[in-house]
């Protein structure tokens, strides 16, 4: 069974082979964990984002959920689905499309991403503006604890408010608290029509237009400011009926300040940069009011970087070729001073160490949670 190129490259670089186990049942996975006391285990799906944690540790075993890929229940009338965590996003969307539905997420590396991996990394893109974050789209989870016991949280209905919201706790936990084995997801009908408008021009004019679009009587699925080799761009995505999409795209073009060029492109995001040697992938956030200043800082420090900023929420991604540590630290300080953050997802270990996020008082809470869920410290990665 193939793993992602990122994981394959890592495994081939190791002087000593790291064993990999891919259980096909939850019982088998639980038994493996019961036998792993005193060892370090790295949980993953297909490994496309295996190295995203701030602190990477030596592991004794890689435990993949790729063998857990069954459909448990699709309650189409309730707009929910329950699947095993190792199912890939492509497999899931194909099943849902037969009933005219989908799970509205757009993570990186969609060809490799598993449902459990998407939840563990909390990874989605432009669609979060219309459909919410990963945490908003997960209703229930089943996981295997560090001691091999199976636990559950949430449920299979949209209105489920009983108990603590452990589903959000596991969202973005990078497998550090337990191994997800089954998840229940909130679905949406497939949009009848989609359209994407691309505006190019001066960055300041594009920021004005983005602000106008977000305040206008339209409901875009995503509004992204981009810094690319072709210059500054604004991508605006629409979902809905044919009539509504046509009305909203026409209205948005009337809002634009003069000097911008327009084209309607194939719905979806632009082609994303492919990982290559020396490329750093960073996740960042800033108050939406600081969008222009943040992108200008990127332009000044990293002229060749490609940057995607979700204008509505202030979260973004940046692909930076061979950055200097000093420039990264300068950007990190700028974002922190503005009330934002910068985290390196894919970078050499020395850079990750130098720019390790400071969680402040939250670190104590995270450590206590880790102690409760994984007292023996079996699960990697270490987040604090």
N, C-alpha and C positions, 0 to 999 in steps of 0.2 A: 504494500500500500504506500503510495507516494506521499511525501511530506512537502511542504513549501520549499522553494529555492532558498529562502533565508535560513530555515532550519537545516537544510541539507548542507549548505555552505559552512555553517557553524560546526556540524557534526564532523565534516571532513577535515576541519582544522584542528581537531582534538588529537593529542598524542595518544591518549587512551580512549578506546571506544566507550561511549555512554550507553548502557542498555536501555532499550525502549520496549515498553509493554503496551499493548492495545487490547484491552479486555472488550469482550462482546456483550457482556451482561453487567448489570449493576452489582450482582452478587460476586462476580469474579473481581471487579474493581475493588469492592469492599474487602475481599480476602487479601488482595495484594497489599492494601494499606495496613491491614492488621499485621502483615508480615514485614512491614517497612519501619517499624519502630526503631528509632536511632539512626535512620538514614534520611538523606535529603531527597525530596521528590519534586520534580518540576512538572506541574500539570499543564497540559495544552491540548488544542484540537489538532490542527495540521501545522501549527508552528509558524504562521506568517508573521506573528507579532511576539514571538517568544522572548525577545530581548527588550521589551518596552519598559520594564521596571526600572526605577531609579538606581537600585542596588542589586547587582547580579551576584549570585553565589555559586560555588562549586556544587554540583548535584550528583547524586549517586544513581538516579533513575529518572527517566522521562516517562511519564504516564499519560498516554494520549486517549482522548475520548472518541477518536474517529470511528471506533467499532460500535459506538452507541448512536445509531442514526435512524431509528425507527419513528414512524408517525404513531402517536398514541391516540389522539382524538382531534378531529377537526369539527368543531361546533360552528358550522358556517352561519347559521341563523343568529348566533350570539357574537359573531365576529371574534372568535378565539380559536387558538390551536395549541395543542400540547404535543411536543416532540422531544426526542432525546437530544442531548446537547451537542453530540457530534455530527448532527446533520449539517450539511453546508447550506449557506444562504441560497445558492443557486437551486439546490434540491428542494428547499422549502418553498421558494417562490414558484417553482414549477407546479408543485402540488396545489398551492393556494390559487394559482391562476385558473385552474380548472373550474373553480367556483367564483371567478371574477373578483378575487381578493388578493391582498399582498400584505407583507410586513414592511412598513415604510422606513427603511433604514438604508443608508448608503455609506458603508464603511470602506476603508482602504483595503486593497487586495481582495476584492469580492470573489474572485475565482477560488480563493483558498479559505476564506473566512468561514468558520463554523458558527452556529447559533450561540453555543456556549462561549466561544472566544469573543464574539461581538459583545456579549454581556460582560464578560470578565474585563474587557478593555474599555467598555462604555464608548465604543467607537462608532460614530455616525457623523454625517456631514451636513450638507445644505438642508436636507429634509427636516432637521430638528426644528427649524423655524415654524413649519406648518404642523408637523405631527408630534413634536415633543422629543425629549431625550430618550435614550435607551431605558432609563429607569421608568419613564412614563409608559413604555410599551411592554413591560414585563409584569405579569400578574401573579405568577407563582413560580416557585423553584423547588427542586429536589436536589440535594447534594449529599456527598459522602464525607463524613467528618474525618479528622485525622486519625481517630481510633477505629475507623472502619464502620462506624454506625451510620445508618441512613437517616436523614432529617428532611423536613419539609417546611415551607413557609409560603404564605399567600394562598391563592386558590385558583379556580378555573373560571371565575366570573369577573366581570369588569368592576362591579361594586363589591369590593372585599376589603373591609376595614378592621378585621379582627386581629388583635395582637400587634406586636412590633413589626415594622416594615423591613424585614430582613432582605427582601428582594433588592431594595435600594442599597443595602449594605454590601451585598455581593456584586452589585453593578460597579465595575471599575476596580474590583479588588485584585485583579490579575492572578487569580487562583491562590492567593495567600491565605484564605480562610477555609477553603474546602473545595472539592471538585464537583462542579455542576454536572448533573446527569440527566435531568429532565426539566423542561421549562414550559410554562404556559404564557402565550403571547397575545397581546391585543392587536387585532387586525383592522384594516380599512378596505373599503371597496376600491378596486382598481379605478383610477380616474378615466373618464370617457375620452378626455382629450388632454394633451400636454403641449406646452410651447415654452421655448426658451429664447429670450431676447438678449443680445450681446451689444453693449454700448462700449465704445472706445473713445478716449480723449484724455484731457488733463485730469490728474487724480483729484484735484480739488473740485472740479465740475462733477465728476462721478460721485463724490461723496455727497454733494448737494442733491443730486438726483436720487441717490440711495435713501437719503433722509426724507425726501418728498414721497418716494414710493411707500416707505414704511408708515407714513402719516396719511396716505391717500386712501380712499374707499375701495381698495383692492385687497386681495388676500393671496399674495404670492406664496409658493411653496418654499422658496428660498431666495435670498438676496445676498450675493457674494461679491465683494471687491477683490480683484486679483491684481497682483504684480507679476507680469510674465515677460518673456523675451520680446513679445510684440508690443509691450507697453502696458499702460494701466487699462483695466477692463472692469465692467460691471456686468455680471450675469444675473438675470432675473428669471426665475422658473415659475410656471403657472400650471396648476392642475384644476380640472373641473369639466363642465360640459363644453361642447364646442362653442356655444353662444357666449357663455361667461368668459371663457379664455380669450375669444376674439375681442370682446368688449374691454377686458382688462389690459390686454396688450396694446390696444389702440389708445386707451387713456394714459398709460405709462409713457408712450412715445410723445404724447402732447405735453407731458410734464417736463420733458428734458430741456435743460438750458441749451442755448445755441452753441454750436461748435463740436457737438458730439456726433459720431457716426453710428449708425444702427444696422443690425442685420438679425434676421431670425435664423437660428441654427438648430441642429438636431437636438431634441430635448435631452437634458442631462448635463453633467459637468464636463468641462474641457478635459482632454487627456491629461492624466496626472503624471508627474515625473517618475521614471523608473529608478529604483535603488541602484546606486553605482558606487564604486570605491571613492571614499572621501566625502560622500554626500551625507549631510546631517539632516534628519527629520525632527522637527520640533513642533510641539503643541504650545499655543500661547493663548492668553486671554487678556482683554482690556475692557474698561467701560465703553459701551458703544459711542459715547460722546468723544472718546479719545481715538476713534478709528483712524482719522486722517493723520494725527500726530504719530500714531504707531506705525502706519505704513510708510510715512516719510522717514521714520527712524530706520526701518528696514532698507529703504532705498539708499540712505546715506551710508549705512554700515555694510550692507551686502547687495551691491548693485546687480549681481547675477542671480540672486535668489528668486525662487518662485514662491509667492505667498498668497494664501487663500484666507480671507477674513469673512466670516459669517456676520454680516453687518447688523442683523437684528439682535444677536446675543453677545457679540464681541469675542467669540471663540474663533480660533484659526489654526491653520497648519502652515508650516514653512519648510521648504526644501532648500538647503543652503550648501553650495559646493565648497568644500574645504575651508570652513570658517576658522578664523583665529580665535583662540580662547579669550583674549582681551576684548574683542568685539562682541562676542557672545555675552560676556559678563556685563558689558556696558548696556546691551539690549535688555538683559535680565533686570538690571537695576532701574532702567527707564520704565519698564513695565511694572515693576513692584512699586515704584514711586507713584505711578498712575492708578494703583489699585488692582493691577493685573498680575500675571505670572508668565514664566517661560520654563518649560520642561523639555528636556531632550528625550525623545523616544528611541531614535536610532542614531547612535554616535559611538565613537571609541570610548572605552571604559574611563580613560583619564579625563575626557571632557565631561562625561556624566558625573564623575566624582566632583570635579571643580564646580559644576553648576547644579549640584544636588539641591532639590527644593527644600526650603526651610518651612516645615509645617507648623512651627511655633507651638502654642499650647495644644493644637490638635494632635501633635505627635504623641503626647502622653495618652490621649484617648485611643489612638490607633494601636499603640503598644498594648494597652489593656485589652482591647478587642482581640488582638492577635493571641494574647495569652489565654483568653477564654476559649477561642475557637481552635487553637493549635498550640497547646501548652508545651509540647515537645519540640516545636519549631521544625516540623517535618516539611511543611510546604514552602517551597521557594516560589516567587522571589521575596526578598525582604524589601518592604516599602519605606521603613524609617530605620 
